[in-house]
Amino acid sequence: MFHSISEPILKRMQYLEHIDGKDRDDGTPRLQRLRQITPDTGKFLALLAACAPEGEYLEIGTSAGYSTLWLAMACKMLERFITTFEVLPEKAKLAHETFQVAQMEGVIRLVEGDARQYLSQYQNIAFCFLDAEKEVYGECYEAVIPRMVKGGLLVADNAIDFQETLKPMLDRALTDERVDALIVPIGKGELVCRKV
């Protein structure tokens, strides 16, 4: 998977990494920044997604589609699809451009809107990456976990750098008997939950 990343995906990833780095350095307001995952986190997600059981693949919080590309590579390899949700129209527009330029539109379904309004429509979730506004993490977690297949994976970003803000949700996940969970110190910290 990592040894055969297509040129269009690689170029788009590099482009988005450049914009993300610039946004962080020049003081671009937080909501306007891409706020995307690190490349090593992308590889970690792709590996996990490639090992997930059969079922729906979801991403909550698309931004410009950087993390989606990592997940979509795993989905393409498995002949599956990923549905990604983005609430901000300007980010959804950029993500659509990303998927088009990277030639991954056939693997990705982009839904413009609040994922919380759609999650009840999914019943066999095999993989979910949660990287939205931190105040919705708890609600999304409670909506996704009951709808996951046995062995399904939920990964939530920012589990270390936003640990205080996410503490209620993290504490819930780490003591939730429906999942085995731990926090992995990669990137900004990833909460990884496996449905038992």
C-alpha positions as CSV (number, residue, x, y, z in Angstrom):
1,M,0.0,0.0,0.0
2,F,2.7,2.5,1.0
3,H,5.1,1.3,-1.7
4,S,2.6,2.0,-4.5
5,I,1.0,5.4,-3.7
6,S,0.0,6.8,-7.0
7,E,1.6,10.0,-8.3
8,P,-1.7,12.0,-8.1
9,I,-2.3,11.0,-4.5
10,L,1.3,11.7,-3.5
11,K,1.3,15.2,-5.2
12,R,-2.0,16.1,-3.5
13,M,-0.8,15.0,-0.1
14,Q,2.4,17.0,-0.5
15,Y,0.4,20.0,-1.5
16,L,-1.9,19.7,1.5
17,E,1.0,19.1,3.9
18,H,2.6,22.4,2.5
19,I,-0.7,24.4,3.1
20,D,-1.1,22.8,6.6
21,G,2.4,23.8,7.6
22,K,2.0,27.3,6.3
23,D,-1.3,27.7,8.1
24,R,0.3,26.8,11.4
25,D,3.2,29.1,10.9
26,D,1.4,32.3,9.7
27,G,-1.3,32.5,12.3
28,T,-4.2,31.6,10.1
29,P,-7.3,31.5,12.4
30,R,-8.0,28.0,13.8
31,L,-11.3,27.3,12.0
32,Q,-9.8,28.3,8.6
33,R,-6.7,26.1,9.0
34,L,-6.7,22.6,7.5
35,R,-5.8,21.1,10.9
36,Q,-5.0,17.8,9.4
37,I,-3.2,14.7,10.8
38,T,0.5,14.1,10.5
39,P,1.8,11.8,7.8
40,D,2.8,9.1,10.4
41,T,-0.8,9.2,11.7
42,G,-2.0,8.7,8.2
43,K,0.0,5.6,7.7
44,F,-1.2,4.3,11.1
45,L,-4.8,4.9,10.1
46,A,-4.3,3.2,6.8
47,L,-2.8,0.1,8.4
48,L,-5.7,-0.1,10.9
49,A,-8.3,0.4,8.2
50,A,-6.7,-2.3,6.1
51,C,-7.2,-4.7,9.0
52,A,-10.8,-3.8,9.8
53,P,-13.6,-6.3,9.3
54,E,-16.2,-6.0,6.6
55,G,-18.7,-3.2,7.0
56,E,-19.1,0.6,6.6
57,Y,-16.0,2.9,6.7
58,L,-16.7,6.4,8.0
59,E,-14.8,9.5,8.7
60,I,-16.2,12.3,10.8
61,G,-14.4,15.6,9.8
62,T,-13.0,15.6,6.3
63,S,-11.3,19.0,6.2
64,A,-9.4,19.1,2.9
65,G,-9.4,15.3,2.6
66,Y,-5.8,14.5,3.6
67,S,-6.7,11.8,6.1
68,T,-9.5,10.6,3.8
69,L,-6.8,9.8,1.1
70,W,-4.9,7.6,3.6
71,L,-8.1,5.7,4.5
72,A,-9.2,5.5,0.9
73,M,-6.0,3.7,-0.1
74,A,-6.8,0.9,2.3
75,C,-10.4,0.9,1.1
76,K,-9.3,0.7,-2.5
77,M,-7.0,-2.2,-1.7
78,L,-10.0,-4.0,0.0
79,E,-12.5,-3.0,-2.7
80,R,-14.5,-1.0,-0.2
81,F,-15.8,2.6,0.1
82,I,-15.4,5.3,2.7
83,T,-18.1,7.9,3.5
84,T,-16.7,11.1,4.9
85,F,-18.6,14.0,6.5
86,E,-17.7,17.7,6.4
87,V,-19.8,20.4,7.9
88,L,-18.0,23.5,6.6
89,P,-18.9,24.2,2.9
90,E,-15.5,25.7,2.1
91,K,-13.6,22.7,3.4
92,A,-16.0,20.3,1.6
93,K,-15.3,22.2,-1.7
94,L,-11.5,21.7,-1.1
95,A,-12.0,18.0,-0.2
96,H,-14.0,17.5,-3.4
97,E,-11.1,19.0,-5.3
98,T,-8.7,16.7,-3.4
99,F,-10.6,13.6,-4.3
100,Q,-10.9,14.7,-8.0
101,V,-7.2,15.6,-8.4
102,A,-6.1,12.4,-6.6
103,Q,-8.3,10.3,-8.8
104,M,-10.0,8.7,-5.8
105,E,-13.6,9.8,-6.3
106,G,-14.7,6.2,-7.0
107,V,-13.7,5.1,-3.5
108,I,-14.9,8.1,-1.5
109,R,-18.4,9.4,-0.8
110,L,-18.4,13.0,0.5
111,V,-21.4,14.1,2.6
112,E,-21.7,17.8,3.2
113,G,-23.3,18.2,6.6
114,D,-23.2,17.4,10.3
115,A,-22.4,13.7,10.7
116,R,-24.6,13.5,13.8
117,Q,-27.6,13.9,11.5
118,Y,-26.6,10.8,9.5
119,L,-25.0,8.3,11.8
120,S,-28.3,6.6,12.7
121,Q,-28.5,5.5,9.0
122,Y,-25.4,3.2,9.4
123,Q,-25.7,-0.2,11.2
124,N,-22.6,-2.2,10.3
125,I,-19.7,0.2,10.9
126,A,-16.3,-1.5,10.6
127,F,-14.1,1.5,10.9
128,C,-14.6,5.1,12.0
129,F,-12.1,7.9,12.2
130,L,-13.3,10.8,14.4
131,D,-11.5,14.1,13.8
132,A,-14.2,16.9,14.2
133,E,-14.7,19.7,16.6
134,K,-13.9,18.4,20.0
135,E,-17.2,19.2,21.6
136,V,-19.0,16.7,19.4
137,Y,-16.6,13.7,20.1
138,G,-18.7,12.3,23.0
139,E,-22.0,12.4,21.0
140,C,-20.3,10.8,18.0
141,Y,-18.7,8.1,20.1
142,E,-22.1,7.2,21.6
143,A,-23.7,7.1,18.2
144,V,-21.0,5.0,16.5
145,I,-20.1,2.3,19.1
146,P,-23.5,0.6,19.2
147,R,-23.6,0.5,15.4
148,M,-20.2,-1.2,15.1
149,V,-19.6,-4.8,14.0
150,K,-17.6,-7.1,16.3
151,G,-14.0,-6.2,15.8
152,G,-14.8,-2.8,14.3
153,L,-12.4,0.0,15.0
154,L,-13.0,3.6,16.1
155,V,-10.0,5.9,16.1
156,A,-10.3,9.5,17.6
157,D,-7.6,12.1,16.9
158,N,-6.1,14.6,19.4
159,A,-6.3,12.3,22.4
160,I,-3.1,13.7,23.8
161,D,-2.9,17.3,22.7
162,F,-6.6,17.9,23.6
163,Q,-6.6,15.5,26.5
164,E,-8.2,17.9,29.0
165,T,-11.0,19.0,26.6
166,L,-11.7,15.3,25.6
167,K,-11.3,13.9,29.1
168,P,-15.0,12.9,29.6
169,M,-15.1,11.1,26.3
170,L,-11.7,9.5,26.8
171,D,-12.6,8.3,30.3
172,R,-15.8,6.9,29.0
173,A,-14.0,5.0,26.2
174,L,-11.2,3.7,28.4
175,T,-13.7,2.2,30.8
176,D,-16.4,1.2,28.3
177,E,-17.0,-2.6,28.5
178,R,-18.2,-2.6,24.9
179,V,-14.7,-1.9,23.6
180,D,-11.0,-2.5,24.3
181,A,-9.3,0.9,24.1
182,L,-6.0,2.6,24.5
183,I,-4.3,5.9,23.6
184,V,-1.5,5.5,21.2
185,P,1.2,8.2,21.3
186,I,1.5,8.9,17.6
187,G,0.9,12.3,16.0
188,K,-1.4,14.2,18.3
189,G,-2.5,11.1,20.1
190,E,-4.9,8.5,18.8
191,L,-7.6,6.9,20.9
192,V,-8.1,3.4,19.4
193,C,-11.2,1.4,20.3
194,R,-12.0,-2.1,19.2
195,K,-15.6,-3.4,19.5
196,V,-15.7,-6.6,21.5
